């Protein structure tokens, strides 16, 4: 039988999928078209295309987007019980996962500090996806909650051997309860929800 934490992970993956996948599918359509356009140019004039820095930069951007979408979908699948990531690790997993949620649900500019300030993940944590998924659900729940002045403020604090990732938002009660259950996918992690904020706590050694 699945543990309560893994049942929570499956429910959280379902919520995130319904909220974010329509946006991701639109991005994948754009990425596919970028590669098709490059293929047409290469067929017509290979030499000119390979020396066109703007075209190649656009394709590189599309490759990066495909990488981000692949990581996100792999995390959702793993949370639902199908491990597509296997041994894959992503040190920028927090930025990638949380960034796609922000792109889909809100203007990324509302996040203070910016998502680029999210820390990197140390290698060897869990099965590679859990911390990204847990932090991503924290931001998803925070975006659905109430936060002042249209700015979702977050902070990360390292104290002794613990790290605290906190979002200043009043979560909906169901989201808060699910977040607290979800933290169990990492035995040493905890989630705590208060009236005006929510946080996840985990060993600081999990961050690079």
Secondary structure, 3 states (H helix, E strand, C coil): CCCHHHHHHHHHHHHHHHHHHHHHHHHHHHHHHHHHHHHHHHHHCHHHHHCCHHHHHHHHHHHHHHHHHHHHHHHHHHHCCCCCCCCCCCCCHHHHHHHHHHHHHCCHHHEECCHHHCCCECCCCCCCCHHHHHHHHHHHHHHHCECHHHCEEEEEEEECCEEEEEECCECCHHHHHHHHHHHHHCCCCEEEECCCCEEEEEEHHHEC
